[in-house]
Every structure is written in C-alpha cells, then in structure tokens.
Amino acid sequence: MSFRTQTLSRNLCALGFNRSYSTHTQPRKLGILMMNMGGPRTQQDVEPFLSNIFADRDIIKLPFQSILGPLIVRRRVEKVKQQYMKIGGGSPIEKWTRIQGQEMVKILDRTSSGTGPHHYYVGFRYTMPDMRQAVEEMLNDGIDHVVAFTQYQQYSGTTTGSNLNELCRIQKQLDPQAKLRWSFIDRWGTHPKLISAFADRVEAQVRKLPRNMQLTTPVIFSAHSLPLNVVNRGDPYVAEVGGTVAYVVDELRRRGITNPYRLTWQSAVGPQRWMGPQTEFAIESYGAHGYKSLVMVPIAFTSDHIETLFELDIEYGEVAEKAGITHYLRAEALNDHPPFVDTLATIVKEHIDAGFPTSPQLLLADPGEESPQTALTREWIAAQAQRVAARK
C-alpha cells in the first residue's frame, strides 16, 4: 500500500469512518450503481465483448497481450457465438440486473424513505450499458451520492477490482469537480439473507431427487475459476467463495440436508494455469466412481448467464450423461427470487444506516504485485471514504 493510501487510511480511522452510525447527513439524491461484467445483448456484441475481456489486464495477463489477446478472440468468437445461440442469442444478465434493481429500489423506498426516492443504474465492465453511460446518467439526473454496489458477492481484483478501476478512470474524466460522492459495497458473500437464498435453491433440488438418492448425492458448488498467478498474489476470491460455501452448507445442515459436497472451478480459458479442480473433471470423476446423481450449485453467480445456462446446463450436462449420471440437477440462479431481491435491498439499507462505511478490506492491497491503476483506485476510494466521514 502506498504511503498516501496509508495516511488516508489512518486519517479515516481517526475520523471513525469504519464505525456504524445511526444518524448522519442524508444525501439529497441517492443512486445505486449495480456493477457487473455484463454480457452480449446480440450476436454482433459477442466479438467486442470478448475483445474487452482479453484486453483487460486486471482479469488476464498475457505476454504480448495486444497481439495474443485479439488472436485468442478470433479463434474463439464463432464458438462463443454458437454457445450464445443455444441460450437465446445473447446474455440475459442485463434483464435480470434491471429486474433486481427495479425491485430493490421499490423496497428501499419503503424501508429507507429518508434517502428516497432511490435510483438504480447499471454499469457493466465489458458491454453496454457501461460505466461511462452510468456515470453520465447519474450526473444528468443530479445524483448527490452514489453507492457503488458490486454484484459479485465475493471480491476479486479481476472482477470487482477491475470494475472499480474502470469507475475510477471514468469518474475522473466525466466528473473532475467531484460532484458525486461515492461509497462502496465491495463484498457480501456471507450475508445471512444471501446464504438463506442460496440454501433455498439447493434444498429445492435435493428434494427433487428420488428418496434413495437424497442423502448421498454430492452437492457440487461451482465457481468461476481464477488464473493461479492471481491466486498466488493473494487475491481473496478463493477464500471468500469458500466462506460462502461453508455458510450455505451450515444453513443446509440446519435444514436437515447433510449431503456431501465439494467446491470446484469452471470457465478456465486461455494458456494460463487456473485454479482447480475443474468442474468438468469433477463430474467425470464422480461418474467414474459410480455416482448416478449430482446437484450443481453456481455459488459465485447470482444471475443466469452463459456460465449457468450453457456451461453448467448444456456442456456439463452432456459430460454428466456420458459419465453415466442419470440425475443431473442444477440449483436455479437467484435471479428474481424474492428473498434475493430483499437481500439486495437489505444490504443497501444496512450500508445507509451505518453511515455509508468503506470496508477496511477494500483499502488493503494484496501481498503480491498490483498495477499502478489499482493503487490509484485505492487512493481514490480512501479519499471518497474521507469525504463521507467528514460529512457526518
């Protein structure tokens, strides 16, 4: 962590920014920015979507990236287009994000009327509506305070961190006079209401199994993998996903569901080494060991998109069939599940009621190498937290 960030962090502690407050100066107009990676709306959007991903060194670092990244995209684009065609032609993630946002602000308008009416905005990293569009809309709408609410419940520098880096760049371009105040919800993977919502989805699938399989069927929690060089630099994502799994399993145990479980990793792409075991390998392995049933749980995804609808349902469903697994079930994504929408609103309300705190975790650098932009973003976040703390 830079000297400047350390100084800001100490000043924030002196101001008490990380304490909870029951009273504070309310913003005149509150916006909630729902950040995620996004997905292509149409077939024409697939290539730019992939190009943006493989150009982002926060998520994938390649040698000669400006050459190798476009080469990988050209080799993959037709295959990925076919995958999207099998789930309707494009990603449904914008649809689900907007539904969640609409229902979330309805709840907030009832439960936190002092900061209402509330407005949600969608800011995707790799597709439209992107971060630039979201910030422009907030400035045009006269928003006073923005809660940057990551829709990745477990933090990684490759996901939430990349979104925040882009947000920092865009904010400085579009709002050089800092009209917008910012606070941040950067991780929420063990929130009790989220855990309960996940447990609802898992329990529903376990109860569908034949009685003779209900107690013995493995529950496979599957999360998007990370390159090992990211894991080894100290990125907290793997540990935080494990934390979500542990809490969900504990809740399932309270409900009398005692199935064995494992955490596996999916969606590895490119020449790098990735976190394992890979989900596909696990399915093949359990089939080889004689298991005839599996319950798959997308534990790092809250909305359906290609990783659930194609990869888990279609691609891995075919793997399971070849492995002799006759009962291959997948827990539904949370999507518009009412308890999940209530979770989103509760997390924002708790953030408001606590005085818009910034998590100390967000100000702590990974032990390994970080980019200059990440250091600048952390300084910007610390400065924003200081602004919010000084306003109380």
Steps between C-alpha positions, in 0.01 A plus 500: 500500500634843407599755766216725384245221538636408843468864612143523372415172668635620835309827466180309428543289808551818704177636355326173580399419142485129571257531791124468471284810525130520569478871404682678220452765236274355235585544131264715299464236230635148529604278210593132514743382235466127434838388367562176314689365198200507267439283197426540129144603422519366143724290277665820373608583856689175560828597333536842672402333830781246465743766378436711807555203730828396339624859502441538875822425686315502830338172401754335266867587460652362183840548344468730199137552600423746221590225251405180682168631637347578157635169368317306774183701431511420126543131575215492755240741369301265273493229766379746763236637263365146457488462878296818535268384222421194712381722787294739288758700303636723777549532873202556734717667765381854420137389523553344842708792628229748405226288658706473818571873499135594449380276781786602730421872479129432558591333829744777591239767435290331772772406747732802464266780406738763638744436215236447232389498236782265407641457151693203365747505212670214314873522433652204316871454446512347153168583331231765490364652714854571612651703781527814288129494416409443865710791628365730227143408597566564869650840430208593274253382766656719767603212724679615815634172645565170322522160664724291273346158565693210349284213380793263551431388855856375548777752441774454242735749343403342167130579539400765754855637493491538122159670519631743762810576292280585202266703722795699638622581147155596372409705806813711467427564132131582534487653848830685555334733754384197702130591510422138584584356840571128502475216746556133431346161570787279389416150634202329660554127450410402856199726556238291684222577252720405203592175672133422562411576137772266372387231744144533368620424148717204605233350724243514219720285275597249770130448577438416132731200512366147545487412869780246470731773364408796719755437776796384292499724192805729494428871489757665273546871558648642181666842474676682219868410516792740532847487343744360754725804474208707632436253783867497592525877529249482784169576330227425761246351258577131558478540878180704475330245273598234751343712772171521311499124451569436869212725608258347248591148610450600863153634414418182308606293803256700712231403250589133529684473167826318570621415149873485433632796302800636314608835355618493139597760240375562147551719192879486470613641165828585333852368549542585870476254789172537689363413842370144526357244521305581186126437518502289184767272646303463824187391311698241305669379817181449697343321208803269484459430871145380446296801603176531306389840624645848556359835610692789345500841671628818327630653823683802352218601263171656608346549154471263209743556215718286274687330786175362641273460197757361259801380695332340801171401337598397147874437479544337841160332468640314201813413699280361778297291259814347350625431853187296577337755730125460460385776738688819422332796669602865518388739771320793341683831491364755746375732222171656621455262797318733747728416796799592284355833391430566867864413569620771261273760658602396851870528420454853362282606794757368747764700314288814522414448868867446586594837349631376162812328640795383290622150577859496635548195276460721195794715607737205552727415208571139403843384617611444141545731205227750419457735208556875530132552417394278791711712736344819361153353536564411862612857570182631334285264708676608819450866410129437434467329836663803662249731328209293625641477853562876515138565399357320801 
